[in-house]
Amino acid sequence: MHKKRLYFLVVIGLLMTGFRTFSQDKNFYSEKGNSQASIVSGKYRNLFLEVGYSQNEIDAKVDKAYYDIFEGPNRVYFAVGDSMAYVSDVKNHDARTEGLSYGMMIAVQLNKKEVFDKIWRWSKKYLQHQSGPREGYFAWSINPETMKKNSEGSASDGELYYVTSLLFAANKWGNNTGIHYYNEARRILDAMWKKDGTGNIYNLINTEHKQITFVPEGNSYKWTDPSYHLPAFYEVWALYAKDGHEAFYKECADTSRVFLHRACHPITGLNSDYTEFSGVPHPTRWMPAGFRYDSWRVPMNITMDYTWFGKDKTWQEDYAKRFQNFLRSKGIDTYDDQFNLDGSKPDFILKAGNVPKLRHSIGLVSTAATASLINQDKNNVDFVRAIWNAKLEPYEDGYFDPYYDGLMYLFSLMHLSGKYQIIKPK
């Protein structure tokens, strides 16, 4: 009888601990005036439904996009044997931690456990360094046919997505189904905190500036990429990583929010692909400053933070209005995909395909539409309808990118349908 009572008390204690943790998180965000944030409400807007599309139509739209990208004839997901798979930037003939970790995030959000596990096994076997100064980090690019790495170094956003998707997988599926997702996430984070410059390898986050690095080694540790700034992910780490760095991650989230204020143009809302930690554009030897492919992700990242945590709503709502108003001024169905930050046409055009050419790219159409979740102007429905009507298919000149355009398209549909969520422990 004594043992039964003791067992009962232990179980109740554990349940109350979990309840208190959730309640504390909920109270923290509520006290910050974020009662509508998804972390508190548990609700996610379905903007497609609000605009008038039926739930059946919406589900079919998301399912079709997933099929096209992961299963169809123009897929970018490829199985390797029975237990592994990779996501490929097919036009560049490589597999990147960017796309692999995106694939994992999509899989955990849409409950595709087998896909998630296969991508993780392939990433771990072929890209994760198992020893040396880079231990725990990933080589950012590899040729999946020759298995020759194009670089041993990391692109910091890959690790950012790997960690977050693994934490979500642990919360969603537990850690007893073949892969201990939490331990894998902690291995990356614990390895990150051991990087002190030995071998010229550093923390993924510049610990002085509390900002994500472009590359965690050499001089690239000293500047950043605005599209790598995902304050919502840091908040997730603070909640679920439980590695003793919770306060630091929250500081990084707040620092990223302030950074984005500086990095985004005060009129157009456009940001440069690369910047200093101050937000000032960082030209490189391969291209001058400008709003290009990496930059497309920024409105989507800001939307995620607004929806999930709602801690910078005033600025984010103003940003979304400025950004969408600028694009609309260039023609809702015709705006280009690259700009100078003031909105003028750039002299340098970064190639996508065989020739440098400005396009009305579905990737930017996708991420721009997500900002309608922030923009309080009722006119923003035109962006929602634009992405609903968009087609993931070749352009008139034959150029087709089911990888980057496709992944941005699917992420956008997930956000706008309320299917991209914080995955809490069961």
N, C-alpha and C positions, 0 to 999 in steps of 0.2 A: 504493500500500500504506500509505503514511504517512497519507494522508487518511482511508482506511478505519479505520485504528487510532484516529485522533483522533476520528472520528465515534463509534466504539464507546465510547471513554472518556467522551465527553460524554453519551451516552445513559445509560451506567451511572451516571455522576455524578448525572444528573437523577433516575433511579430511586432511587438511594440517598438523595438529599435528601428525596424524598417519603416513603421508608420511615422515615427518621430522624424526620421531622415527625410521622408517625402514631405511631411508637414512643414519641417524647417525650410526646405527648398521652396515650397509653395508660399509660405509666409514671407520669405525673403523677397521673392519677386513681387508678391502682392504689395508689400510695404514700399517697394520701389515704384508703385503706381502702374504695374504691368499686369493687372488682373485679367486682361484680354490675351496676354501672351499664352502661347500653346503650352508652355511648361506648367502654367497654372491651370488653365481652363481645360486642357486636354483636347481642345477642339482645333480643327484646321479648316479654313475656308475652302469651299469648292467653288471657285470663281466661274468655272464653266457652267455649273448648275445655276448659279445666280444670273448668268447671262441668258439662260434659257435652253441650254442643251440638256437632254435627258441623261439620267445616270447610266442607262444602258449604252447610249451613244458615247458617253465619256469613258466608260470601262472598255468599250470596243476600241476607242481611239488609243488608249494607253496600251492595250494588249497588242494592237497592230504595230505600234512603234517598237514595242519590245520584240515582237516576232521579227520585224524587218532587221533590227540591229543584232539580235542574238541567234536567230534561227533561219532567216530567209536566205535567198540566193545572194544577196549583197551584204551578208552578215559580217561582223568584225570579231565575232567570238568563234574560236576554233578549239575543238576537243583534241586532247593528246592522250591516246589510250583511253582507259576507263576511269581514271582517277584525277586527271589534270586537264586544264584548258587555259587559253590565254586570250586576251583582247588585243587586236592589232590595229595600228595606224596603217591601214593597207596601202595607202598612197605613198607612204614613206618606207614601207617594207620593214617595219620594226614593231616591237611591243614595248610599251612605255609604262612606267609605274603610274603615270597619270591615268591612262585608260584602264589598266588593270584594277587600280583602286576604285575608279569610277564604277567599273563593272561590279565590284564587290558591294559598293554602296547601293547600286540599283538592285542587286540580288537580295540584299537583306531587307530593303524597303518593300520589295514585291514578293517576299517570302519564297525566293528561289534558292533554297539551301544547297542543293547539289551544285548549282552554278557557282555559288559563293565558295564552297569548299574546293572545287576544282581550280578556280583562279588562285585561291590562296596557296594551295599546294604547289602550283607551278611557280608562283612568285617566290615562295620560300626556297624552293629547290634551285631555281636558276638565277635569281636576282639578289637574294638576301646574302650579305656577307656574313660568314660564320666565324671569322677570326680577323685579327689585325685591327688597325686603327678605325676602320669603317664597320666593325662588327655590329650587327643588328640593323644597319642601314641597307639600302637597296641600290644596285646599279640602275640608273634611270632608263636605259635603253638597250635593247638586245635584238639581234636579227633572229627571229624564231625559226628560220630555216637552217642557218649555219650554226646557230647558238653562240655566235660571237658577240660579245658585249661591245656596244658602240662607245660606252663610257663606264668606268668603274664608279664614278661619283653619283651622288644623289641629286634629285630635284625635290626640294623640301615639301612640295605639295603632295607628292606621292605618299610619303610617310604620314602626313597629316590625315589623308583619307584612309590609309590602311588602319591606323590606330582607331579612328572614329568608327569605321565600319566593323572592326573586330569587337569593339566595346558594345556596339549595337547587337552584333551577333550573339555575344555572351548574354545580353539581356533578353534577347528574343528566343534563342534555342537552348540556352544553358551550355555547359561545358563538358557534357558527358556523352557526346554523340560522335566522338572520333577526333575532334579538334578542340583543344582547350583555348577557346577564343580569347578569354581574358588574359591568360598567361602569355599568349602571343602578342597581344597589345602591350602588356607590361614589359615584355622583352625589348620591344622597340623603344618605349619610353625610358626604361632603365638604362639601356645602352646610350640613349641620347644624353642622359645626365652625366655619363662618364666621359663624354667628349670634352676635353679641356684644351684642345689645340695640338695635342700630340699627333705627329704626322700631318699637321696642318688641317686636322678634322675637328669640327666644332659641333656644338649643340644646334639642332634644327632652328632654334629660336635664339636670336642674338640676345644674350641675357642682360646686356647693358641697356639696350633699347627696347627690350621686351617685344620684339617683332620677328616674324618669320623671315628667314634668310632666303635669298635666291638659291644659293647652293651652300650647304654647311661646310665649306672648306675654302681655304685661300682667301683672296680678296672678295670673293662673292659672298662671304659671310657678312660683309659690311654694307650691303644694300639689299633691296627687296623687290618683290613683284606684287603689286596691289591685288592681283587676282588670287594670290595665296592667302590673303587676309580673310580668315573665316572665324570671326569672333564667336559665332554659335558653336563651333567645334571646341574651342577652348572652354566654353561653359559646360559642354558635355564632358570634357576631360575632368573638369573640377567636380562634377557630380559623380562620375563613374570610374575614373581611373584609380582613385584611392591610393596614390603613390606618394602622398605627403607634400605635393606641390600645388595643392588646390588654390591657395591664395595667389601664387604666381600666375596660374592659368587665368584666374579672374582678372588679374592686372593686365595680362596680355590681351584679353578680350576687350577691356576698356581702352587700352592703348591702340588697338587696331581700329576701334570706332573713331577715336580722335584722329588717327592717321588718315583715315578715309576722308574726313572733313578737309584735310589739307591736300590730299592727292587728287580730288575731283574738282574740275574747273568750276568756278563760282557761277558761271552762266550756263554752260552746256552740260555740266555734270560729267564730262569725259575725263578719263584718266590715262596716263601713259602706261604702256606695257610694263616698264621697269622704272623704279624711282629710288631715290635716297630714302633713308628712314624719316627724313623731314617731309617727304611727299613731293619734293622737287624732282622733275624727270631725270632719269639716268640714261643718257645715250650710251650705246655700246659700239664696239667696233663693227658689228654686223648690221646695225640699223640705228637711225636717229630716233629721238623720242616721238611717240605718237600713240593714238588709240588704235590698236590692232587686235589680233586674235586672242591673246591672253586677256586683254581688257574686257572682252565680251562677258567674262564670267563675273565681273564685279557687281552689276545690278542684281544678278541672281544670288550672289553671296549676301548682299545687303538685304535682299528680300527674306532670305532664310533667317537672318539674325532678327529682323523686324518681326517675323511671324513667330519664331520659336521663343524669343526672350524679351523682345519689346523694350529694350533699355535705352534706346536712342531714337525714339519715335519722331520727335519734332524735326530733327535734322534729316532723318531718313525719308520722311514724307515730303519735305522740301526738295531733297535730292531727286526723288522719283519723278516729281512734277517737272523739275528742270530738265532732267534727262529725256523723259518722254516728249516733252514739248519741243526739245531740240530736234529729235529724230522726226517728229511729225512735221516740223517746218521744212524738212528735206523731202517730204513725201512719204506717207505711211507705207506705200507699196513700192517705193523706189530708193529709199535712203541707202547710201553706200555702207561698206563694212569697215572702212578705215578713214580716220580723220586726224588732222592736227587738233590739239586740245581746244583751240578756239572755234572749232567747227569747220575750218576751211579745208580744202582738198589738199592732201599731202603730195609733195614732189616725189618722195620715196614710197613705193608700194611694195609691201611684203608679199612674195609669191605664195600662192596656194595652188598647186598644179604646175603646169609647164611655163606659164607666163604671168608676169605681174599684172594683175587686173582687179579693179574694183568691182564688187558684186553686191547684190542685195541678198546677203547670205542668210540662210535659214537658221544658222547658229546664233546670229545676233538678233534676228527676228524672235527667236525663242527666248533668249535671256531678257530682252527688252520687255517681252510680254509679262514676265514674272513680276516686274516692277508695278504692274497694275494691282497687285496685292497690297501695295503700299500707298500708291497715288490715290488720294481721296477725291480727285476730280472725276466726275461721272463720265467724262469724255474718254477716259482711258479704256473703255470697252473696245475701241477700235484696235488696240494692240492684242486683246484677247481673241477677237475674231480673226485677226491676221494670222495668228499662230494656229488657230483651229483650221483655217483654210489652207495653210502651207502644206507643201508636199515634199517629203524626203525622197527626192529623185534628181537625176542629172540636170544641170543647168543647160541653157540653150547652146553653150559652147562645148558641151560634153563633159565639163568638169563635174565630179561627184565625190562627196566626202561623207560616207556613212559613219565614219569614225567620230571626228570632232563635231561636225554639224549634227550628226545623228545623236551623239550622247547629250549635247546641249538641248536638242529637241526633246529627247525623252525626259531629261531632268525637268525641263520646263513643263511638260504635260503633267508630271508627277506633282510639282509644286502647285500648279493651277487647279488640279483636281483634289488637292488635299491629301495626296498619297505619299508625300515626302515628310516624314514625321520624326520627332524625337522618340526613340524606342526605349522605353523604361523597363526596368526589371519586372518580371511577372511576379 
